[in-house]
Amino acid sequence: MKRKKDPLKIALNFLSYSDRFSKELVQRLKRNGFAKEEIDETIEKLKKYGYVDDSKTAREFIRSKIEKGWGPERIKFELVRRGISEEEAENLVKEIFGEIDEEGLIMEVAKKFLRVKKGEKVMEKLKGFLFRKGFSYDKIINVIEKIEREES
């Protein structure tokens, strides 16, 4: 007789690769055919024992995306997509971006872009690139003006 799969074992196996948001675990367990009650119970156990902490995971997520040159807006969007409330995502992003020099980050990303891209419309392309990375238009313009002053 075949034994039914254990949702806790599946969740722990999924967590063994990296920290996950609760929403990701719920989706994985749903795909494995578990009932809502089993999923809720499993998530509660994981939270109780400290295996799942959305706030901690969000902080790590933010820091890793900053290292990849992501801006605050894109990070907030991704956090909400992963199950963090808009308010909490906003607060966490503000907290962590308060610790860094955002214009310095934009400058770093822009200079990396400009090492690869050349041409007449490169600054327009750079604006679009930085905007898609999640930076605010005002800060993008400030950085581009600084770059243009440096070049002239």
C-alpha positions as CSV (number, residue, x, y, z in Angstrom):
1,M,0.0,0.0,0.0
2,K,1.4,3.4,-1.0
3,R,1.7,6.0,1.8
4,K,0.5,9.5,1.2
5,K,3.2,12.1,0.9
6,D,4.0,14.2,3.9
7,P,3.5,18.0,3.2
8,L,6.1,18.8,5.9
9,K,8.8,16.7,4.2
10,I,8.1,18.2,0.8
11,A,8.2,21.8,2.3
12,L,11.4,21.1,4.2
13,N,13.0,19.6,1.0
14,F,11.9,22.8,-0.9
15,L,13.4,25.0,1.8
16,S,16.7,23.0,1.8
17,Y,17.7,24.8,-1.5
18,S,17.1,28.3,-0.2
19,D,14.8,30.4,2.0
20,R,11.3,30.7,0.6
21,F,8.3,33.0,1.1
22,S,5.2,31.4,2.6
23,K,3.3,32.0,-0.7
24,E,6.0,30.0,-2.6
25,L,5.5,27.1,-0.2
26,V,1.8,27.2,-0.4
27,Q,2.0,27.1,-4.2
28,R,4.4,24.2,-4.1
29,L,2.2,22.2,-1.7
30,K,-0.9,23.0,-3.8
31,R,0.8,21.6,-6.9
32,N,1.5,18.5,-4.9
33,G,-2.3,18.1,-4.3
34,F,-2.5,18.9,-0.6
35,A,-5.7,20.3,0.9
36,K,-5.8,23.9,2.2
37,E,-6.0,22.6,5.9
38,E,-2.9,20.5,5.5
39,I,-1.0,23.4,3.8
40,D,-2.0,25.9,6.5
41,E,-1.0,23.5,9.3
42,T,2.4,22.8,7.6
43,I,3.1,26.6,7.1
44,E,2.2,27.2,10.8
45,K,4.6,24.5,11.9
46,L,7.4,25.9,9.7
47,K,6.8,29.4,11.1
48,K,6.7,28.1,14.7
49,Y,10.1,26.4,14.3
50,G,11.6,29.3,12.4
51,Y,12.0,27.7,9.0
52,V,9.8,30.3,7.4
53,D,10.1,34.0,8.2
54,D,8.8,36.2,5.4
55,S,10.2,39.4,6.8
56,K,13.7,37.9,7.1
57,T,13.5,36.3,3.6
58,A,12.3,39.7,2.2
59,R,15.3,41.5,3.7
60,E,17.7,39.0,2.2
61,F,15.8,39.2,-1.1
62,I,16.1,43.0,-1.1
63,R,19.8,42.9,-0.4
64,S,20.5,40.4,-3.1
65,K,18.6,42.4,-5.7
66,I,20.4,45.6,-4.7
67,E,23.6,43.8,-5.5
68,K,22.2,43.0,-8.9
69,G,21.4,46.7,-9.5
70,W,17.6,46.6,-8.9
71,G,15.9,49.7,-7.8
72,P,13.3,50.1,-5.1
73,E,10.2,50.1,-7.3
74,R,11.1,46.8,-9.0
75,I,12.0,45.2,-5.7
76,K,8.6,46.3,-4.1
77,F,6.7,44.9,-7.1
78,E,8.5,41.5,-6.8
79,L,8.0,41.4,-3.0
80,V,4.2,41.9,-3.4
81,R,4.2,39.3,-6.2
82,R,5.8,36.9,-3.7
83,G,3.1,37.5,-1.1
84,I,4.4,40.4,1.0
85,S,1.8,43.1,1.7
86,E,2.3,46.4,-0.1
87,E,2.7,48.2,3.2
88,E,5.3,45.8,4.5
89,A,7.2,45.8,1.2
90,E,7.2,49.6,1.2
91,N,8.5,49.7,4.8
92,L,11.2,47.1,4.2
93,V,12.5,48.7,1.0
94,K,12.5,52.2,2.6
95,E,14.5,50.8,5.6
96,I,17.1,49.0,3.5
97,F,17.4,51.7,0.8
98,G,17.8,54.2,3.7
99,E,21.1,52.4,4.5
100,I,22.6,52.8,1.0
101,D,23.5,55.6,-1.4
102,E,20.8,55.0,-4.1
103,E,22.2,57.6,-6.5
104,G,25.6,55.9,-6.1
105,L,23.9,52.6,-7.0
106,I,22.3,54.1,-10.0
107,M,25.6,55.6,-11.1
108,E,27.3,52.2,-10.8
109,V,24.6,50.5,-12.9
110,A,24.6,53.3,-15.4
111,K,28.4,53.2,-15.9
112,K,28.3,49.4,-16.3
113,F,25.6,49.9,-19.0
114,L,27.6,52.6,-20.7
115,R,30.7,50.3,-20.9
116,V,28.8,48.0,-23.1
117,K,26.4,50.3,-25.0
118,K,27.5,53.0,-27.4
119,G,25.7,55.2,-30.0
120,E,23.8,58.3,-30.5
121,K,20.7,57.4,-28.5
122,V,22.6,55.7,-25.6
123,M,21.3,58.2,-22.9
124,E,17.7,57.6,-23.9
125,K,18.3,53.8,-23.8
126,L,20.0,54.3,-20.4
127,K,17.0,56.1,-19.0
128,G,14.7,53.3,-20.1
129,F,17.0,50.6,-18.7
130,L,17.3,52.3,-15.3
131,F,13.5,52.9,-15.2
132,R,12.9,49.2,-15.9
133,K,15.4,48.4,-13.1
134,G,13.0,50.2,-10.8
135,F,14.7,53.5,-10.1
136,S,12.7,56.8,-9.8
137,Y,12.7,59.1,-12.8
138,D,14.0,62.1,-10.8
139,K,17.0,60.2,-9.5
140,I,17.7,58.8,-13.0
141,I,17.7,62.3,-14.5
142,N,20.1,63.5,-11.7
143,V,22.6,60.7,-12.4
144,I,22.4,61.2,-16.2
145,E,23.1,64.9,-15.8
146,K,26.1,64.1,-13.6
147,I,27.4,61.6,-16.2
148,E,26.9,64.2,-19.0
149,R,28.8,66.9,-17.0
150,E,31.6,64.4,-16.4
151,E,31.9,63.7,-20.1
152,S,31.9,67.3,-21.2
